Amino acid sequence: MVQLIKASNSYDFDFHTASFAYMNKYPNPFAKHVRSSDTLEQFVDRQGKLRTTKLVVKTGSLPLFIKPFLGSSLDSWIIEKSVIDPKSGIMLAYSANVDHRKFIKVEEYLHYTSEGTRTHIESKVKFSSNFAGMKEKIEQWSQNRFQSNMRNSQEGLKYVMNKFKERISKETWRANL
């Protein structure tokens, strides 16, 4: 059985700040498990939307029941695709692991929308395993782990938004001297 998580969150930051923070979320002190983040492709399409593809490498520990198959820790390669439409104030993002899909495939869909001076984020995460005999156990463990890490992701994004706001304030102050 495929496991799903749906969540939503709002930030007291405008869409431009929130989408900038998403694009620049690493490094931050809440994402110490991220080894690297590389932009593979980035361009503005004919409609004025910024399209980006990134490759992110994360590390993490594994549950005891998986260690005989994969060892005690694991690097995982994640593809992230995003489309930012600054005109409508909407950003769509998709991320999924590109390796270890027999054990678990984790797909995350994000939908950012502008609400004036606030940004609202809807997320849907799907966990699916093809590992016979442990499918449900792997999916449930992955869902539980993701939910416990979701708070760190939210705090990391807020941290980057605050740093950006701080930097803009300093630059504005210097420009007024």
C-alpha positions as MATLAB code, in Angstrom:
seq = 'MVQLIKASNSYDFDFHTASFAYMNKYPNPFAKHVRSSDTLEQFVDRQGKLRTTKLVVKTGSLPLFIKPFLGSSLDSWIIEKSVIDPKSGIMLAYSANVDHRKFIKVEEYLHYTSEGTRTHIESKVKFSSNFAGMKEKIEQWSQNRFQSNMRNSQEGLKYVMNKFKERISKETWRANL';
ca = [
       0.000    0.000    0.000;
       1.402    3.395   -0.989;
       1.740    5.850    1.907;
       0.788    9.527    1.479;
       1.381   12.662    3.505;
      -0.390   15.946    2.876;
       0.628   19.075    4.726;
       0.388   22.815    4.442;
       2.239   25.725    5.931;
       2.207   29.510    5.612;
       5.085   31.923    6.063;
       5.061   35.631    6.842;
       7.216   36.278    3.792;
       6.176   37.364    0.331;
       6.294   34.990   -2.623;
       9.522   36.406   -4.057;
      11.347   35.872   -0.751;
       9.897   32.369   -0.298;
      10.709   31.236   -3.841;
      14.221   32.739   -3.558;
      14.684   30.830   -0.290;
      13.549   27.576   -1.912;
      16.109   28.005   -4.683;
      18.864   28.783   -2.138;
      17.850   26.539    0.754;
      21.208   24.764    1.052;
      23.334   25.072    3.058;
      21.454   25.863    6.242;
      21.892   24.617    9.824;
      18.732   22.484    9.605;
      19.998   20.493    6.592;
      23.283   19.004    7.787;
      22.384   15.766    5.979;
      22.729   17.505    2.583;
      26.145   16.768    1.091;
      25.761   18.755   -2.121;
      23.291   20.575   -4.332;
      24.100   21.234   -7.975;
      22.060   23.055  -10.603;
      21.917   20.932  -13.749;
      19.735   23.257  -15.819;
      18.123   26.655  -15.357;
      16.365   28.879  -17.880;
      13.468   31.282  -18.352;
      10.889   29.900  -20.781;
       8.786   31.864  -23.305;
       6.102   32.526  -20.689;
       8.636   34.120  -18.325;
       8.748   31.149  -15.922;
      12.035   30.134  -14.311;
      12.595   26.395  -14.804;
      15.294   24.693  -12.755;
      16.590   21.146  -12.375;
      18.932   20.333   -9.483;
      20.691   17.226   -8.233;
      20.932   16.964   -4.451;
      22.923   14.341   -2.539;
      21.699   13.560    0.981;
      22.925   11.111    3.567;
      21.035    9.381    6.306;
      20.843    6.411    8.611;
      18.753    3.379    7.824;
      16.513    1.185    9.980;
      17.884   -2.089   11.319;
      15.729   -4.206    9.004;
      17.338   -2.599    5.887;
      20.980   -2.680    7.045;
      21.598   -6.243    5.768;
      20.744   -5.029    2.249;
      22.190   -1.496    2.112;
      24.506   -1.077    5.112;
      24.170    1.367    8.009;
      24.149    4.713    6.200;
      23.221    5.740    2.753;
      23.823    8.522    0.284;
      20.766    9.179   -1.808;
      20.562   11.151   -5.050;
      17.533   13.412   -5.365;
      16.331   15.177   -8.511;
      14.526   18.471   -7.885;
      12.550   20.245  -10.590;
      10.864   23.588  -10.063;
       8.879   26.112  -12.064;
       8.507   29.633  -10.689;
       5.941   31.956  -12.257;
       6.647   35.423  -10.820;
       3.647   36.932  -12.638;
       1.045   34.697  -10.994;
       2.935   34.138   -7.734;
       2.925   30.360   -8.119;
       5.791   27.907   -7.799;
       5.516   24.188   -8.455;
       8.271   21.822   -7.382;
       8.809   18.091   -7.668;
      11.540   16.005   -6.080;
      12.239   12.275   -6.056;
      15.078    9.933   -5.296;
      16.750    8.563   -8.430;
      18.445    5.628   -6.727;
      17.362    2.798   -4.398;
      13.878    2.816   -5.962;
      13.414   -0.928   -5.440;
      13.548   -0.298   -1.694;
      11.691    3.019   -1.606;
      10.635    5.741   -3.989;
       9.852    9.060   -2.329;
       8.158   11.740   -4.410;
       7.362   15.204   -3.084;
       5.107   17.735   -4.794;
       5.121   21.356   -3.576;
       2.736   24.148   -4.530;
       3.675   27.671   -3.400;
       1.093   30.440   -3.755;
       1.262   34.121   -3.006;
      -1.146   35.480   -0.413;
      -0.119   39.141   -0.422;
       2.666   39.482    2.135;
       2.434   35.778    2.987;
       3.257   32.596    1.083;
       1.263   29.400    1.431;
       2.839   26.001    0.712;
       0.906   22.799    0.064;
       2.929   19.591    0.031;
       2.087   16.050   -0.934;
       4.561   13.234   -0.427;
       4.165    9.717   -1.790;
       6.111    6.680   -0.529;
       6.140    3.476   -2.555;
       8.279    0.359   -2.261;
       8.670   -2.648   -4.536;
      10.665   -4.688   -2.036;
       8.750   -7.947   -1.627;
       8.089   -9.007    1.918;
       8.903   -5.639    3.496;
       7.009   -3.220    1.281;
       4.591   -1.903    3.921;
       7.233   -1.785    6.664;
       9.621    0.230    4.448;
       6.873    2.627    3.341;
       5.691    3.197    6.922;
       9.237    3.749    8.229;
       9.921    6.207    5.395;
       6.702    8.100    6.066;
       7.442    8.345    9.802;
      11.004    9.498    9.125;
       9.862   12.089    6.592;
       7.263   13.500    8.977;
       9.850   13.907   11.716;
      12.210   15.649    9.251;
       9.493   17.919    7.844;
       9.858   20.345   10.765;
      13.575   20.738   10.010;
      12.770   21.495    6.367;
      10.306   24.181    7.416;
      12.771   25.689    9.888;
      15.544   25.610    7.277;
      13.400   27.477    4.758;
      12.434   30.038    7.402;
      16.116   30.431    8.335;
      17.068   31.191    4.708;
      14.155   33.648    4.355;
      15.221   35.483    7.524;
      18.841   35.660    6.341;
      17.701   37.057    2.983;
      15.474   39.645    4.693;
      18.367   40.588    6.993;
      20.709   41.043    4.018;
      18.208   43.196    2.113;
      17.673   45.376    5.205;
      21.432   45.943    5.568;
      21.806   46.780    1.871;
      18.870   49.217    2.039;
      20.346   50.845    5.139;
      23.758   51.244    3.424;
      22.149   52.686    0.290;
      20.435   55.370    2.399;
      23.704   56.608    3.951;
];
